[in-house]
Amino acid sequence: MTDISPIGPPWLARFRAEGPRMAAPPMFQPVQGGRAAAVLILFGEGSDGPDILLTERAATLNKHAGQPAFPGGRIDPEDDGPVAAALREAWEEAGVEPSGVDVLCTLPELYLSHSEHRVTPVAGWWREPSEIAPGHPGEVAAVARVPISELVEPENRLMVRNSTGLRIGPAFRVRDMLVWGFTAALLTRVLDAGGWNQPWDTDHVEDLPQDVLRLATRD
């Protein structure tokens, strides 16, 4: 029998096994209806160790303006499902060459009630990293490879709440970005699935900055 080598390095082994059965964050449980979309959770290995690619959406967008996010968007009719859509969006938004990405798995579908999208996360291993840069300036403001070691650093973790005092969920303060909302909730589950998360102070709660709230409530 011929041995089939697993995709990606050994540090991704646990995520490969646990990711496909990862539980959806409570606020994003799947429902019927909505528009189909996909995001790419792209794992790489850079000069600072294992990392994950994030983008920052342009402040001029109508939905989720200014928010850090995984590359992604709607699944177009010409896309061959969520994998093709996630790879296409990563190319358009950040310059990720699809040929250099090996797909690890798709994760359980999630639902964003605010924008009425059913989102399929697609996990990939960046076998041959390409140069990255923001795509269309009207859509993407910045791109960054964020080391997993920074994401799990307890000092970079917090909970955030809105102007009414309602606790929204987990957040990360990394690379001059405040990662919150859907992306932070999904990222937290991804780090759990990979066995990378470290204990942190979940009682550390901060208000969302006014400029972040202004963009979030504009649409």
C-alpha positions, -999 to +999 in steps of 0.1 A: +000+000+000+013+035-009+016+059+020-002+093+014+017+121+031-006+145+050-009+181+037+011+207+056+036+205+084+033+185+116+021+215+136-011+215+115-019+178+123-043+184+151-062+211+132-065+188+102-082+163+124-104+186+145-112+214+121-139+196+100-160+190+132-153+223+148-183+237+167-198+270+154-196+300+177-230+306+194-238+338+176-231+323+142-251+291+142-261+279+107-296+286+095-316+281+063-315+309+037-291+337+031-265+341+004-236+317+000-201+329+008-167+316+017-136+327+035-100+314+034-082+306+066-047+305+053-020+290+074+016+298+065+051+296+080+071+328+079+101+343+095+082+346+128+069+311+127+034+297+119+010+324+109-025+332+096-034+357+068-058+385+077-070+415+057-084+448+069-115+459+050-117+494+035-134+520+057-155+530+026-174+497+023-211+495+031-208+463+051-182+454+078-163+486+070-128+488+085-129+454+101-101+429+100-112+397+082-102+365+065-101+369+027-134+360+013-168+370-002-198+357-020-197+325-040-202+336-077-221+315-102-189+308-121-172+295-089-170+258-085-182+259-049-167+275-017-131+263-022-129+280-056-146+311-042-123+314-012-091+310-034-104+335-059-112+361-032-077+356-016-061+363-049-082+394-056-080+408-021-044+399-011-025+386-041-024+350-029-016+327-058-041+298-057-016+274-072+006+278-040-023+268-016-031+232-006-067+229+007-067+212+041-105+210+047-137+229+048-152+238+082-189+238+093-210+265+077-217+297+097-243+324+094-239+362+096-273+376+103-261+412+099-253+407+062-274+375+057-246+353+044-240+316+049-203+314+051-182+283+045-147+286+060-120+269+038-087+261+055-055+260+034-018+254+038+004+281+021+028+256+005+044+283-018+038+318-003+034+346-028+040+383-023+009+399-007-005+433-010-040+449-007-061+443-038-087+468-049-082+499-027-119+503-024-122+469-007-090+462+012-070+486+032-042+463+045-031+426+046-009+410+072+005+376+081-002+374+118+019+349+138-001+324+158+022+331+187+010+367+187-027+356+184-024+333+215-004+357+236-026+364+266-017+401+266-032+404+231-065+389+241-096+407+254-134+407+254-153+437+238-187+452+244-207+478+225-221+512+237-250+496+255-226+475+277-235+443+259-205+419+258-200+410+222-173+384+222-136+378+221-111+401+204-074+402+195-051+433+194-024+424+169-004+442+142-021+475+147-055+458+143-084+451+166-098+418+154-134+413+167-168+401+157-172+372+133-135+370+125-124+369+161-151+343+171-141+320+142-104+326+149-109+316+185-124+283+175-097+277+149-070+282+176-089+258+199-091+232+172-054+235+165-045+231+202-027+265+202-048+286+225-034+296+259-053+306+290-062+343+291-082+367+312-117+366+298-127+392+325-106+418+306-135+436+289-132+469+269-156+491+250-153+490+213-135+522+202-159+549+190-144+549+155-149+512+152-185+515+164-192+543+140-181+522+110-199+491+123-232+509+128-231+530+096-245+502+075 
